[in-house]
Amino acid sequence: MSKALYVDNFDELKEEVKAAGLLNRVPVRGTIEMVAVVVSLIVAFSTMKMWNPVLLGLFLTLVFTRAVFVSHDILHLQYFKDKKLSFKLSYLYSAIILSNSSSWWDYKHNVNHHTWCNVVEKDEDIRALDGAFTPNNKGNSPFLKKYKHIIFWGAMFFMYPAFIAQSYSFVLKRKLYGEFALMLLHWPIIWGTIFYVLPFADALTVFVTLNVTLSIWLAYGFITNHLGCEVFTLEESRELSWMELQMRGSRSLSGGAFIHWFYGGLNTQIEHHLFPKAPRFNLLKVQKMTKDFAKKHHMKYFETTPLQAYVQINDAIKAY
């Protein structure tokens, strides 16, 4: 029996959003944010002796988080149409500032995840924690079976180092040595400078503060997007239109401008999946149009508060 519930009328919504100019790229506004990240980093580095080390770590967390969102948006071609140019620009933010791989993120996120959202055989994100979020999968590890919900929330404190490890593994396996060299520059440029200028204890405090707080910010932002949403097998997904797959496998969060800023636009996850090239700055407007469209055509629009999302995720883990 087909699991399809919606009529495939995505073209109608797309024309409405396009006519409103919300799919137009934003090279000027994107450039301003790109420059703001670099200027903020320069200011932090030129004044680091004046900072309390914890506050410096928190400020750098803010800068690094914005670098994550900028790199994400650049690689989705939200600022510039030219993919080669966008890739080159992303290296400053992903490779040098974050020591992450643009190639890894483009493959894992843009190619697999966005195409096969919450499809067990294709989307590696949904297979996290020994398949805790996949249907009919209790996992293979007795230890994970017993402590999944504890391990999951504890792992949130290590997301940034995990991203670095996955990035390194990807570029080395793919023999992307040029990008790997750029990623290695992160250590002397960022941390070499900090440990050279500050006393060791202060520099270590900055390092720990940034890695913990950045991990938590990214993790608690990313997990609300799809975990605890509907999950499909590859066979089931092929019965659904692209629009239905994205809408049923994604969760948007309620809230205004601050929530949109804090989550880097990922709070409008349904809209981001329907229109990945739509600039983050336009997604709140796209969200209103999408919700109105869903209501008009009797489609379920999955939206919760951030707190409700975390409760649903925890319940989904405990269910296994």
Secondary structure, DSSP 8 states (H G I E B T S, - for coil): -----S---HHHHHHHHHHTTTTS--HHHHHHHHHHHHHHHHHHHHTGGGS-HHHHHHHHHHHHHHHHHHHHHHHTTSS-S-HHHHHHHHHIIIIIIT---HHHHIIIIIIIIHHSTTBTTT-GGGGHHHHTTSTT---S-HHHHHHHHHHHHHHGGGHHHHHHHHHHHHHHHTT-HHHHHHHHHHIIIIIIHHHHHS-HHHHHHHHHHHHHHHHHHHHHHHTTTTTTS--B-HHHHTTS-HHHHHHHT--EE---HHHHHHTTTTTSHHHHHH-TTS-GGGHHHHHHHHHHHHHHTT----EE-HHHHHHHHHHHHHT-
